[in-house]
Amino acid sequence: MGTLSVRLPEQMEQELHQFVKDERLEQPSEAARKLLSIGLEAWRQEKALKLLHEGKVTFTKAAKIAELSLWDFAALVREQKTIWVKDKVIQEDIMQAGP
């Protein structure tokens, strides 16, 4: 596991300490890892939805980018009301699915 040093504005540091208390964690570093994980998960999902909407990736590829199962990604697409159905994308998905 790598080490990363980060300077935080005072307000953010206070919020981090509050998060430690609220989540009953032992160290601010635990809280930082947990929050970073949450943020990266959201970023992956947003990136996958954007690429899917722009037609740059197939549905299957977007699910992989988001690190979600196809079913969970389908639920996310539906929840976010992402428009993704385009002729090219459907054709690629059908070809990947095979016979």
HUVENHU-V419713 format. One record per residue. SS is DSSP state (H for helix, E for strand, C for the rest). PSI is psi in whole degrees, 0 to 359 (* if undefined). NEAR is the number of other ideal C-beta (glycine too) atoms within 8 Angstrom. Layout:
((SS	PSI	NEAR) (SS	PSI	NEAR))
This chain:
((C	132	2) (C	168	3) (C	139	4) (C	127	4) (C	134	4) (C	135	5) (C	130	3) (C	141	7) (C	153	5) (H	316	6) (H	318	6) (H	321	8) (H	319	9) (H	318	8) (H	324	8) (H	316	13) (H	324	9) (H	321	8) (H	318	12) (H	313	13) (H	311	7) (H	323	6) (C	359	8) (C	48	4) (C	162	9) (C	326	4) (C	148	7) (H	330	8) (H	324	6) (H	316	10) (H	318	13) (H	317	10) (H	317	8) (H	314	11) (H	322	10) (H	320	8) (H	316	8) (H	316	8) (H	318	8) (H	323	8) (H	314	9) (H	320	8) (H	316	8) (H	318	11) (H	316	11) (H	317	8) (H	315	10) (H	317	15) (H	320	14) (H	313	8) (H	322	12) (H	312	15) (H	321	9) (C	355	6) (C	19	8) (C	342	5) (C	160	8) (C	169	9) (H	316	13) (H	315	9) (H	320	9) (H	319	15) (H	320	13) (H	318	7) (H	318	11) (H	350	13) (C	44	6) (C	156	10) (C	163	6) (H	319	9) (H	316	6) (H	322	9) (H	321	14) (H	320	9) (H	320	8) (H	316	12) (H	315	12) (H	315	7) (H	319	6) (H	357	7) (C	44	5) (C	127	8) (C	122	5) (C	349	11) (C	113	5) (C	147	7) (H	313	5) (H	315	7) (H	317	13) (H	315	9) (H	315	8) (H	317	9) (H	319	11) (H	318	7) (H	322	7) (H	326	8) (H	329	5) (C	186	4) (C	*	1))
